[in-house]
Amino acid sequence: MSVFSVSRGASLCALACSLSVPALADEAADQSRIIVTASPEVEEAAAKVVRTPGGVDVVSAEAFEDKLAVSLGDALRFSPGVYTQPRFGQEVRISIRGSGLSRGYHMRGLTLLQDGIPINMADDNGDFQELDPQVFQHLEVYRGGNALRLGGSTLGGAINAATPTGRTAPGAELRVDGGSFDTLRAKAAYGYADERGDGWAALTADRSDGDRDHGRRRALRFNGNVGLKLSERVETRFYASVQTIRQKLSGALNESDALNHPAKGNFALDQARNIDSIRLQNRTTVQLEGGELAFGAYYNAKALNHPIYQLVDQKSEDRGVFASLDLAGDLRGLPVELTLGTQARFGQGQFRQFVNLNGKPGAPTAYQKARAQTINSYGELRVAPAGGLWLIAGGIYTHGERRLDNRFAPARSGDVSFDALAPKFGLLFEPVQTVQFYANYSRSVELPGFIELGQTQFDTMAIGFVPLRPQRAWTAEIGTRGTLGIARWDISLYRADLRGELLQYGAGNSAIPAATFNADRTRHQGVETGLDLNLTRWATLRQVYQYSDFRFRDDAQFGNNRLPVVPRHFYRAELKLGTEKLSISPAIEWLPQGAWVDYANSRRVGDYATLNLGAQAQLWPGVTLFLDARNLTGERAVGDISAVVDYSKLAPASRAIFYPIERRAVYGGVRARF
């Protein structure tokens, strides 16, 4: 990391801090907590995550309730270290510390959970379209190895979405919003609780034509849970989620069209992603003397109809069980805390492919039966040898099995198993109640999924099994978070040295990524910063900044080139002016230098800056109008990229790898709670 790069990043924060000089310290928010939110339930979640010696964050639904939050990208815009770029509709890139760089679709490198229960499939691949921010109570973000306590072992970490219960959200809630591109969404929710139990349910609907041609989407979702108090110490809760999603895919454009005709879509083959899914879960908690025991099971069923270059038809089922134990006490006068847990996921699927006849199935081209299991067992011990100082040691053991049975070409079938241990060591120091310093050193292990293992072969262009190695990394991290005076901050510096990073790049001089390989040595390092300033009682500035330096290390083909997709610098800021009854919030998003588009570093996209505006007005208690205006200046730029090997060698017809940023749009709505 060069001195220039660090100083450039620091100057952004220094510029923001300079705005706070006139403010008075006694105008700051409540200083008694490190992470400050308005909800008692979210405060409780925040109190748990700040015991982690590394980068973590809790995002309350209040942070995005006055926005058109269509995807996780909208909900996590101001979460430090989370890089998000929308592609179209609910399709968005989410990357933490360079996770899933090679994926121009779906998601890899992150563990997603809802109410503490994994929603990734058994092979660790996942889709975030099934998560609806409208029904979240809060989001917990554990970056990198800090996800150990959720059973996460991947480079990016874990994101847990918590939904309300009848106790945390009693009564009725209604919401309607919409605006540009014929967007219309609605939500109806109701919660009830008494001494014996509680229940909560929400129905949400979403439709839009999208800001690009061929981007129409339709979605209908149900989320609900019922909790029963079996005794004073035992509670069991049943969850159900049902989704039906129909999303046309606008596709990627060449750079000229992305910049000059951003509304253009790619109509070839009527590409789409259609999902029907159901998820059933149970979680039982037992309060112990000095601790808690939790255990449960879940079942997911999913049908994916996905016309792309071929028509992909997948039907899958996943089952799982989990258990965790948290204990706290004293050992020879020293405070001690212990966490133990395990997650076991078992899945099977039928993966068929057909010739794509404009969105309809033609002749069959591939048929595979798949089986997978992933078992993560973890433990963490925390000891306080002195006041304000915690020493942490733990680890996660991962066992995985993958099998692909190729029914059309049995010789191309295969299976593989993995076993890996990922230890973690950390230190957490709290000199005063509202300030923490931390450091940790951890290993991550990321197993290849079916998309990586069942690849199109170069020689025959047929699908076959490719035995890849797990992606492994050692990550060192230091940082601080806290609340002091007018400022609230969260700053982490990390360096991850990877071996076998799963990257999509062709062999030899191939220009288009046609397969996934294990790279040799790569390095991901950077800075994750969040800084909120309470300038006055009616002015609050919140900011996030990321510095990302991802590169090869003495690679035989690419030397020390930078990895594509994620830019080096990225900054967002929002200034809220007003009160809870009436406010206006101008915001900016600034990318001072675009990302590389290829491994050869022959092409870089341009920079951009966008201006957004939010506003809200409380008509009467419980009823609020809101406005969400985006890209007011009509900026045209490239947002996301599907990485290639060497852009300079691509024929013009193969250069459609760019996704434009969101076009100018204005949305508004009303939300009411009774």
C-alpha positions in Angstrom: 0.0 0.0 0.0 1.7 3.2 -1.1 2.1 6.3 1.0 0.2 8.2 -1.7 -2.7 5.8 -1.5 -3.0 5.9 2.2 -2.7 9.7 2.3 -5.3 10.1 -0.4 -7.7 7.9 1.6 -6.9 9.8 4.9 -7.6 13.1 3.2 -11.2 12.1 2.5 -11.8 11.5 6.2 -9.9 14.6 7.1 -12.0 16.7 4.8 -15.1 15.3 6.4 -13.8 15.9 9.9 -13.0 19.5 9.1 -16.7 20.1 8.7 -17.3 19.4 12.4 -15.1 22.2 13.9 -18.0 24.5 14.8 -20.0 21.7 16.5 -20.2 21.4 20.2 -19.5 18.1 22.0 -22.6 18.4 24.1 -24.7 18.2 20.9 -23.6 14.6 20.3 -25.8 11.6 20.4 -25.8 9.2 23.4 -22.2 8.4 24.3 -22.9 5.4 26.4 -22.7 2.9 23.5 -20.2 2.0 20.8 -22.8 1.4 18.1 -25.8 3.7 18.5 -29.3 2.8 17.2 -32.8 3.7 18.1 -34.3 0.3 18.7 -33.8 -1.8 21.9 -33.8 -5.0 19.9 -31.1 -3.6 17.6 -29.2 -2.3 20.6 -29.1 -5.8 22.0 -27.7 -7.2 18.7 -25.1 -4.4 18.6 -24.0 -5.2 22.2 -23.3 -8.8 21.0 -21.3 -8.0 17.8 -19.0 -5.4 19.5 -17.5 -8.3 21.5 -15.9 -9.4 18.2 -12.2 -8.4 17.8 -12.6 -7.3 14.2 -14.8 -5.6 11.6 -18.5 -5.9 12.4 -21.5 -3.7 11.9 -25.2 -3.7 12.7 -27.5 -1.9 10.3 -31.0 -1.0 11.6 -33.9 -1.0 9.2 -34.4 2.6 10.2 -31.2 3.4 8.2 -33.0 2.5 4.9 -36.7 2.7 5.7 -37.0 6.0 3.8 -35.3 4.5 0.7 -36.5 2.3 -2.2 -34.6 -0.7 -0.7 -35.0 -3.3 -3.4 -31.9 -5.4 -2.7 -29.2 -6.0 -0.1 -27.1 -3.4 -1.9 -29.6 -0.7 -1.0 -29.7 -1.8 2.6 -25.9 -1.9 3.0 -24.9 1.2 1.2 -23.4 2.7 4.4 -22.0 -0.4 6.0 -18.2 -0.1 6.2 -16.3 -2.5 4.0 -19.3 -3.6 1.9 -18.8 -2.9 -1.8 -22.1 -2.9 -3.7 -22.9 -2.1 -7.3 -26.3 -2.7 -8.9 -26.4 -4.4 -12.2 -30.2 -4.3 -12.9 -33.3 -4.9 -10.9 -32.5 -7.0 -7.8 -29.2 -8.2 -9.4 -26.4 -6.6 -7.5 -22.7 -7.3 -6.8 -21.9 -7.6 -3.1 -18.3 -8.0 -2.2 -16.5 -7.8 1.1 -12.7 -7.8 1.1 -12.7 -8.9 -2.5 -15.0 -11.9 -2.1 -16.4 -13.4 -5.3 -14.5 -11.1 -7.7 -14.7 -13.5 -10.6 -18.5 -13.9 -10.3 -20.4 -11.7 -12.8 -23.6 -13.4 -11.6 -25.1 -15.0 -8.4 -23.0 -14.8 -5.3 -19.9 -16.5 -3.9 -17.6 -15.9 -0.9 -20.3 -14.8 1.6 -22.4 -16.7 4.0 -26.0 -15.4 4.1 -28.3 -16.2 7.0 -31.8 -15.2 8.0 -32.5 -15.2 11.7 -29.2 -17.0 12.3 -30.0 -19.9 9.9 -27.9 -20.3 6.7 -29.8 -19.8 3.4 -26.7 -20.6 1.2 -27.2 -23.9 -0.5 -25.3 -27.0 0.7 -22.5 -26.3 -1.8 -22.1 -22.8 -0.4 -23.4 -21.0 -3.5 -26.2 -18.6 -3.0 -28.7 -16.0 -4.3 -29.6 -12.8 -2.4 -32.8 -12.1 -4.5 -34.8 -14.1 -2.0 -34.0 -11.7 0.8 -36.4 -8.7 0.9 -35.1 -5.7 2.9 -38.6 -4.6 3.4 -39.1 -7.3 6.1 -35.8 -6.9 8.0 -35.5 -5.6 11.5 -31.8 -5.3 11.2 -28.7 -6.7 9.4 -25.6 -8.0 11.1 -22.4 -7.8 9.0 -19.4 -9.8 10.1 -16.5 -9.1 7.8 -13.9 -11.8 7.0 -12.9 -14.2 9.7 -15.1 -12.3 12.2 -18.0 -14.5 11.0 -16.6 -17.5 12.9 -19.4 -17.2 15.6 -22.0 -17.6 12.8 -20.2 -20.6 11.3 -18.8 -18.6 8.4 -15.4 -19.6 7.0 -15.3 -17.6 3.7 -13.1 -14.7 2.8 -16.0 -12.2 2.8 -17.6 -13.3 6.1 -21.3 -13.4 6.8 -24.5 -11.3 6.7 -27.3 -12.2 9.0 -30.8 -10.7 8.3 -33.0 -10.6 11.3 -36.8 -10.4 10.9 -39.2 -8.9 13.4 -41.4 -11.0 15.8 -44.7 -10.3 17.3 -43.0 -9.0 20.4 -40.6 -6.6 18.6 -43.1 -5.3 16.0 -46.7 -5.6 17.5 -49.6 -4.1 15.6 -50.1 -3.4 11.9 -47.7 -1.9 9.4 -48.6 -0.7 5.8 -46.2 0.7 3.2 -46.6 1.7 -0.4 -43.9 3.2 -2.6 -43.0 3.6 -6.2 -42.0 6.1 -8.9 -39.8 6.0 -12.0 -39.9 3.2 -14.5 -43.4 2.1 -13.4 -42.1 0.9 -10.1 -44.7 0.0 -7.5 -44.2 -1.9 -4.2 -46.4 -2.7 -1.3 -46.1 -4.2 2.2 -48.6 -5.3 4.8 -47.4 -6.8 8.1 -49.0 -7.6 11.4 -47.6 -8.7 14.8 -49.3 -10.0 17.9 -48.0 -11.2 21.3 -49.3 -12.4 24.6 -47.8 -14.2 27.6 -47.9 -17.6 25.8 -46.3 -16.7 22.5 -46.3 -14.3 19.6 -46.6 -14.2 15.8 -45.6 -11.9 13.0 -46.3 -12.1 9.2 -45.6 -9.9 6.2 -46.7 -10.0 2.6 -44.7 -7.9 0.1 -45.2 -7.3 -3.6 -42.8 -5.6 -6.0 -43.1 -4.7 -9.7 -41.0 -2.5 -12.0 -40.1 -2.2 -15.7 -36.5 -1.4 -14.6 -34.2 1.5 -15.6 -33.0 -0.5 -18.7 -34.8 -2.2 -21.5 -35.7 -5.8 -20.8 -35.4 -5.3 -17.1 -39.0 -6.0 -16.0 -39.4 -7.7 -12.6 -42.4 -9.1 -10.6 -42.1 -10.5 -7.1 -44.4 -11.7 -4.4 -43.0 -12.8 -1.0 -44.3 -14.0 2.3 -42.3 -14.0 5.5 -43.6 -15.0 8.9 -42.8 -16.6 12.3 -44.5 -17.9 15.3 -42.9 -18.2 18.7 -44.1 -20.4 21.6 -42.9 -20.0 25.2 -42.7 -23.6 26.5 -41.5 -22.4 29.9 -39.8 -19.5 31.5 -36.5 -20.6 30.0 -37.5 -22.3 26.8 -38.8 -20.8 23.6 -39.3 -22.3 20.2 -39.9 -20.4 17.0 -41.1 -21.6 13.6 -40.3 -19.5 10.4 -41.7 -19.7 6.9 -40.7 -17.8 3.8 -42.2 -18.2 0.3 -41.0 -16.4 -2.8 -42.0 -16.2 -6.4 -39.7 -13.9 -8.5 -39.8 -13.2 -12.2 -36.8 -11.1 -13.4 -35.9 -10.3 -17.0 -32.2 -9.7 -17.5 -31.0 -6.5 -19.1 -27.6 -8.0 -19.6 -24.2 -6.4 -20.1 -23.4 -3.8 -22.7 -20.3 -2.7 -24.6 -18.6 0.4 -23.1 -19.9 2.8 -25.7 -23.5 1.8 -25.1 -23.1 1.8 -21.3 -21.9 5.4 -21.4 -24.0 6.8 -24.2 -27.2 4.5 -24.2 -27.5 3.3 -20.6 -31.2 2.5 -21.0 -30.3 -0.1 -23.7 -30.9 -3.7 -22.8 -29.6 -7.0 -24.2 -32.6 -8.8 -25.7 -30.8 -11.8 -27.1 -32.5 -15.1 -26.2 -35.0 -13.4 -23.8 -32.7 -14.0 -20.8 -34.4 -14.1 -17.4 -34.1 -15.5 -13.8 -37.3 -17.0 -12.5 -37.3 -18.3 -8.9 -39.9 -20.2 -6.9 -38.8 -21.1 -3.4 -39.9 -22.1 0.1 -38.0 -22.1 3.3 -39.1 -23.6 6.6 -37.1 -23.2 9.8 -37.3 -23.9 13.5 -35.1 -22.5 16.2 -35.3 -23.4 19.9 -33.5 -21.5 22.6 -32.9 -22.6 26.2 -31.8 -20.0 28.7 -29.1 -21.5 31.0 -27.4 -20.3 34.2 -24.8 -18.0 32.6 -25.6 -18.9 29.0 -27.9 -20.0 26.2 -28.4 -23.1 24.1 -29.9 -22.9 20.7 -30.7 -25.6 18.2 -32.9 -26.3 15.2 -33.4 -27.5 11.7 -34.5 -26.1 8.3 -35.6 -27.1 4.8 -35.3 -25.2 1.6 -36.8 -26.1 -1.8 -36.0 -24.0 -4.9 -36.9 -24.1 -8.6 -34.8 -21.9 -10.9 -35.8 -21.3 -14.6 -32.9 -19.3 -16.0 -32.7 -18.7 -19.8 -29.2 -17.4 -20.6 -26.9 -18.6 -23.3 -28.7 -21.9 -22.7 -31.9 -22.4 -20.7 -30.9 -23.6 -17.2 -33.6 -25.5 -15.3 -32.6 -26.4 -11.8 -34.6 -28.0 -8.9 -32.9 -28.3 -5.6 -33.6 -29.2 -2.0 -31.5 -28.4 1.0 -31.8 -29.6 4.6 -29.9 -28.7 7.6 -29.5 -28.9 11.4 -27.6 -26.6 13.7 -26.8 -26.1 17.4 -24.9 -23.5 19.4 -23.9 -23.0 23.0 -22.9 -19.7 24.6 -21.6 -19.7 28.2 -20.2 -17.0 30.4 -18.6 -17.2 33.9 -15.4 -16.9 35.9 -12.3 -19.2 35.9 -10.1 -18.6 38.9 -11.4 -15.0 39.1 -11.0 -14.3 35.4 -14.1 -13.5 33.2 -14.4 -16.3 30.6 -16.8 -16.7 27.7 -17.2 -19.8 25.5 -19.0 -20.3 22.2 -19.4 -23.8 20.6 -21.5 -24.6 17.5 -22.1 -26.7 14.5 -24.0 -26.4 11.2 -24.7 -29.3 8.9 -26.1 -28.7 5.4 -27.2 -31.5 3.0 -28.4 -30.8 -0.5 -29.4 -32.5 -3.7 -30.4 -31.1 -7.1 -31.3 -31.9 -10.7 -29.5 -29.6 -13.1 -30.8 -29.6 -16.7 -29.8 -27.4 -19.6 -31.5 -26.9 -23.0 -31.0 -25.0 -26.2 -32.5 -21.6 -25.4 -35.2 -20.9 -28.0 -35.9 -17.3 -27.1 -36.7 -18.1 -23.4 -38.2 -21.5 -24.1 -36.5 -24.9 -23.8 -35.3 -26.6 -27.0 -33.2 -29.8 -27.3 -31.6 -30.9 -24.1 -27.8 -30.3 -23.9 -26.9 -31.4 -20.3 -28.3 -33.2 -17.3 -26.5 -33.6 -14.0 -27.6 -34.8 -10.6 -25.8 -33.2 -7.8 -25.3 -34.0 -4.1 -23.5 -31.8 -1.6 -22.9 -31.5 2.1 -21.0 -28.9 4.2 -20.5 -29.3 7.9 -18.9 -26.4 9.9 -18.1 -26.9 13.5 -16.7 -24.0 15.4 -15.5 -22.9 18.9 -14.3 -19.7 20.4 -12.8 -19.0 23.9 -12.6 -15.4 25.3 -10.7 -14.6 28.5 -10.3 -11.2 30.2 -6.9 -11.3 32.0 -7.2 -7.6 32.9 -10.0 -5.0 33.0 -11.0 -3.9 29.5 -8.8 -6.5 27.8 -10.0 -9.7 26.1 -7.9 -12.4 24.5 -9.7 -14.6 22.0 -8.8 -17.9 20.4 -11.0 -20.2 18.3 -11.4 -22.0 15.0 -13.8 -23.5 12.6 -13.4 -27.0 11.1 -15.0 -27.5 7.6 -15.9 -30.8 6.0 -17.4 -30.7 2.5 -18.5 -33.2 -0.1 -19.5 -32.6 -3.7 -20.7 -35.0 -6.3 -21.8 -34.4 -9.9 -23.4 -37.3 -11.8 -23.4 -36.4 -15.5 -26.2 -38.4 -17.0 -25.4 -37.4 -20.6 -21.7 -38.1 -20.3 -20.9 -40.4 -17.4 -17.2 -40.2 -18.0 -17.4 -36.5 -17.1 -18.9 -37.2 -13.6 -16.8 -36.7 -10.5 -16.8 -36.3 -6.8 -14.5 -34.7 -4.3 -14.3 -34.1 -0.5 -12.6 -31.4 1.5 -11.4 -31.1 5.1 -9.9 -27.9 6.5 -9.2 -26.1 9.8 -9.4 -22.3 10.0 -8.0 -21.0 13.4 -8.5 -17.5 14.7 -6.6 -15.5 17.3 -7.7 -12.0 18.5 -7.4 -9.2 21.0 -10.0 -6.7 22.1 -9.1 -3.7 24.3 -11.6 -1.2 25.7 -9.7 1.6 27.5 -13.0 3.4 28.1 -16.6 2.3 27.8 -17.2 3.9 24.3 -13.8 3.1 22.6 -12.4 -0.2 21.4 -9.2 -1.3 19.7 -8.8 -4.7 18.2 -6.5 -7.0 16.3 -6.9 -10.6 14.9 -5.2 -13.1 12.7 -7.4 -15.7 11.1 -7.6 -18.3 8.3 -10.4 -18.6 5.8 -11.4 -21.6 3.7 -13.7 -21.4 0.7 -14.8 -24.6 -0.9 -15.7 -24.7 -4.6 -19.4 -25.1 -5.5 -21.2 -26.8 -8.3 -20.8 -23.8 -10.6 -17.0 -24.0 -10.3 -16.8 -27.9 -10.3 -19.2 -28.4 -13.2 -17.6 -26.4 -16.0 -17.7 -26.1 -19.8 -14.6 -27.8 -21.1 -12.4 -26.0 -23.6 -11.8 -29.0 -25.8 -15.4 -30.2 -26.5 -17.4 -27.3 -25.1 -19.3 -29.9 -23.0 -19.9 -29.7 -19.3 -17.6 -31.8 -17.2 -16.3 -32.2 -13.6 -13.2 -30.1 -12.7 -11.5 -31.0 -9.4 -10.5 -27.6 -7.9 -8.8 -26.9 -4.6 -10.3 -24.9 -1.9 -9.4 -21.2 -1.7 -7.4 -20.5 1.4 -6.2 -17.3 3.0 -4.5 -15.9 6.1 -5.8 -12.5 7.1 -4.3 -10.0 9.6 -6.5 -7.2 10.8 -6.2 -4.2 13.1 -8.8 -1.5 13.9 -10.8 0.6 16.2 -14.5 1.6 16.7 -16.2 3.8 19.1 -18.1 7.0 20.0 -16.4 10.1 21.3 -17.7 13.6 21.3 -19.5 14.3 18.0 -17.9 11.4 16.2 -18.7 7.7 15.8 -16.2 5.7 13.9 -15.4 2.2 12.6 -12.0 1.7 11.0 -10.3 -1.6 10.0 -7.1 -2.2 8.1 -6.6 -5.8 6.8 -4.2 -7.8 4.6 -5.2 -11.2 3.3 -2.6 -13.5 1.6 -4.5 -16.0 -0.6 -3.5 -19.3 -2.2 -5.8 -20.9 -4.8 -8.1 -17.9 -5.2 -11.0 -19.1 -7.4 -10.8 -16.8 -10.4 -12.4 -17.1 -13.8 -9.7 -16.8 -16.4 -8.8 -18.9 -19.4 -5.7 -21.0 -19.9 -2.9 -19.8 -22.1 -3.8 -16.9 -24.3 -7.5 -17.3 -24.1 -9.2 -13.9 -23.8 -12.6 -14.8 -22.5 -13.1 -16.4 -19.1 -14.4 -19.9 -20.0 -13.5 -21.7 -16.8 -12.6 -21.2 -13.1 -9.1 -22.0 -11.9 -7.2 -21.8 -8.7 -4.8 -18.9 -9.0 -1.4 -19.2 -7.4 -0.7 -16.4 -4.9 -2.9 -13.3 -4.6 -3.2 -10.5 -2.0 -6.2 -8.5 -0.8 -5.5 -5.6 1.4 -7.3 -2.4 2.2 -9.0 0.0 4.6 -12.6 0.0 5.7 -13.9 3.2 7.2 -17.1 4.5 8.6 -17.4 7.9 10.2 -20.5 9.6 11.5 -20.5 13.2 12.7 -23.3 14.8 14.8 -22.6 18.3 13.6 -25.5 19.9 15.4 -28.9 18.7 16.8 -30.3 19.0 13.3 -27.3 18.0 11.1 -25.7 14.6 10.9 -23.1 13.5 8.4 -22.5 9.8 7.8 -19.7 8.5 5.5 -18.0 5.3 4.4 -14.7 5.0 2.5 -12.9 1.9 1.2 -9.4 1.5 -0.1 -9.0 -1.8 -1.9 -5.7 -3.1 -3.2 -6.2 -6.6 -4.7 -3.5 -8.1 -6.9 -1.6 -11.1 -8.2 1.7 -11.9 -6.5 4.5 -13.0 -9.0 1.9 -14.8 -11.2 3.5 -16.6 -14.1 1.0 -14.9 -16.6 0.0 -11.7 -14.9 3.0 -10.8 -12.6 1.8 -8.3 -9.9 -1.2 -7.0 -11.9 -4.2 -5.7 -10.0 -7.3 -7.8 -9.9 -10.3 -6.3 -11.8 -13.8 -5.3 -10.8 -13.4 -3.5 -7.4 -11.9 0.1 -7.6 -9.1 1.2 -5.3 -11.1 4.1 -3.8 -14.8 4.4 -3.1 -16.6 7.0 -1.0 -20.2 7.7 0.0 -21.6 10.4 2.2 -25.0 11.6 3.3 -25.8 14.8 5.2 -29.1 14.7 7.1 -30.6 18.1 7.8 -33.6 18.4 10.1 -35.4 16.4 12.7 -37.2 13.1 13.0 -40.4 14.9 12.0 -39.0 16.6 8.9 -35.6 16.2 7.2 -33.8 16.4 3.8 -30.7 14.3 3.1 -28.4 15.2 0.1 -25.9 12.4 -0.6 -23.0 11.7 -2.9 -21.3 8.6 -4.3 -17.8 9.2 -5.6 -15.5 6.8 -7.4 -12.3 8.9 -8.1 -10.7 6.2 -10.3 -12.4 3.4 -12.1 -11.6 -0.3 -11.7 -9.6 -2.5 -14.1 -11.8 -4.6 -16.4 -9.2 -7.4 -17.0 -6.4 -9.4 -15.5 -3.9 -8.0 -18.1 -4.7 -4.5 -16.8 -5.1 -3.2 -20.4 -8.3 -1.3 -19.7 -9.8 0.8 -16.9 -13.2 2.3 -16.7 -13.8 6.0 -15.9 -14.5 7.7 -12.7 -17.9 9.2 -11.6 -19.7 11.1 -9.0 -23.5 11.0 -8.4 -25.8 13.2 -6.4 -28.8 11.8 -4.6 -31.5 13.3 -2.4 -33.7 11.9 0.3 -36.4 13.5 2.4 -39.1 12.5 4.9 -41.9 14.2 6.7 -44.0 12.8 9.6 -47.6 13.7 8.9 -48.7 12.5 12.3 -47.3 9.9 14.8 -46.8 6.6 12.9 -47.4 8.0 9.4 -44.5 9.2 7.3 -44.0 10.4 3.7 -40.6 9.9 2.1 -38.7 10.7 -1.1 -35.7 8.9 -2.7 -34.2 10.7 -5.7 -31.2 9.1 -7.4 -28.5 10.3 -9.8 -30.0 13.8 -10.0 -27.4 15.0 -12.5 -28.0 12.2 -14.9 -24.4 11.0 -14.7 -23.4 8.2 -17.2 -20.7 5.8 -16.1 -19.9 2.1 -15.7 -20.8 0.6 -12.4 -20.1 -3.1 -12.5 -17.9 -5.3 -14.7 -17.7 -8.9 -15.8 -14.0 -9.5 -15.7 -12.1 -10.8 -18.7 -8.5 -11.9 -19.2 -7.3 -9.4 -21.7 -9.7 -6.7 -23.0 -7.3 -5.6 -25.7 -7.5 -9.0 -27.4 -11.3 -9.2 -27.5 -13.2 -8.8 -30.7 -15.7 -5.9 -30.7 -18.6 -8.4 -30.5 -17.2 -9.9 -27.3 -16.8 -6.6 -25.4 -20.3 -6.5 -23.8 -19.0 -6.8 -20.2 -20.2 -3.5 -18.7 -23.2 -2.5 -16.5 -24.1 1.2 -16.4 -24.8 2.9 -13.1 -28.4 3.6 -12.2 -30.2 6.2 -14.3 -31.9 9.3 -12.9 -34.9 8.2 -10.9 -37.4 9.6 -8.4 -39.3 7.4 -5.9 -41.6 8.2 -3.1 -43.9 6.5 -0.7 -45.8 6.4 2.6 -45.3 4.1 5.6 -47.7 3.7 8.5 -47.7 1.8 11.7 -50.8 1.3 13.9 
